[in-house]
Amino acid sequence: MGEKNKMVYIYTLESETSTQELPVDEEDVLTNADGELDCPLDRVLRKNHLEIKDLFRMGVSTVSLDELNCSQRRRVHSISFKHLTYVS
């Protein structure tokens, strides 16, 4: 019965031409020292066979952690990649 209200989290990768969603495992969601929900992006990328450099190669402009509950979606936090560069 409690499964109906279970929160599901995803990372949303947005570029000018596409949007891609990466699933977040429940055990990867944590509460940081400020009491805010967080999830290590690098861990989710690894589980999806991606690296940070792949986000730049894909032209990702924004990465967002989203919370899904039934038909509602709430943005937990967002990172803009628009003015970032990747140096290997």
Legacy VTK file of the C-alpha trace (Angstrom):
# vtk DataFile Version 3.0
C-alpha trace
ASCII
DATASET POLYDATA
POINTS 88 float
0.000 0.000 0.000
2.865 2.419 0.785
4.326 1.821 -2.673
1.854 4.274 -4.240
3.576 7.269 -2.624
7.125 6.026 -3.107
9.413 8.686 -4.546
11.359 7.882 -7.680
14.356 9.962 -8.742
15.917 10.504 -12.141
18.659 12.645 -13.595
17.456 14.584 -16.629
20.093 15.523 -19.220
18.964 18.345 -21.497
20.639 19.556 -24.673
19.409 21.785 -27.490
18.233 18.773 -29.490
17.242 16.142 -26.929
16.361 15.175 -23.384
17.565 11.965 -21.805
16.564 10.508 -18.442
18.854 8.359 -16.288
17.323 6.240 -13.528
18.579 6.759 -9.984
18.730 3.762 -7.643
17.013 4.337 -4.312
20.227 3.592 -2.393
22.037 6.397 -4.269
19.742 9.134 -2.922
21.025 10.700 0.282
20.474 13.673 2.527
23.503 15.987 2.530
24.892 17.966 5.494
22.494 20.840 4.717
19.497 18.507 5.003
18.845 18.586 1.245
18.303 15.603 -1.029
21.264 14.767 -3.213
22.589 12.013 -5.414
26.171 11.664 -6.687
26.012 12.348 -10.427
29.216 10.425 -11.134
27.751 7.255 -9.581
24.603 7.452 -11.720
26.698 8.119 -14.833
28.904 5.086 -14.109
25.862 2.841 -13.679
24.707 4.022 -17.113
28.153 3.496 -18.667
28.815 7.235 -19.001
31.403 9.702 -17.716
31.362 13.471 -17.191
33.255 13.926 -20.474
30.364 12.192 -22.268
28.003 14.957 -21.114
30.194 17.542 -22.840
30.468 15.360 -25.960
26.651 15.085 -26.019
26.291 18.870 -25.741
24.356 18.687 -22.475
23.391 22.151 -21.278
21.577 21.257 -18.051
21.630 18.287 -15.678
18.774 18.088 -13.173
17.871 15.760 -10.329
14.096 15.295 -10.468
11.701 13.669 -8.031
8.727 11.801 -9.483
5.619 11.089 -7.422
2.595 9.691 -9.238
2.022 12.152 -12.088
3.945 15.013 -10.469
7.534 15.991 -11.135
9.611 18.228 -8.870
13.071 19.558 -9.684
15.334 18.958 -6.673
18.320 20.789 -8.139
19.867 21.655 -11.464
23.387 22.219 -12.813
24.013 24.390 -15.867
26.783 23.185 -18.184
26.397 26.133 -20.589
29.542 27.967 -19.478
31.617 24.964 -18.423
34.393 23.320 -20.419
35.926 19.891 -20.016
39.690 19.664 -19.764
41.173 16.171 -19.814
LINES 1 89
88 0 1 2 3 4 5 6 7 8 9 10 11 12 13 14 15 16 17 18 19 20 21 22 23 24 25 26 27 28 29 30 31 32 33 34 35 36 37 38 39 40 41 42 43 44 45 46 47 48 49 50 51 52 53 54 55 56 57 58 59 60 61 62 63 64 65 66 67 68 69 70 71 72 73 74 75 76 77 78 79 80 81 82 83 84 85 86 87
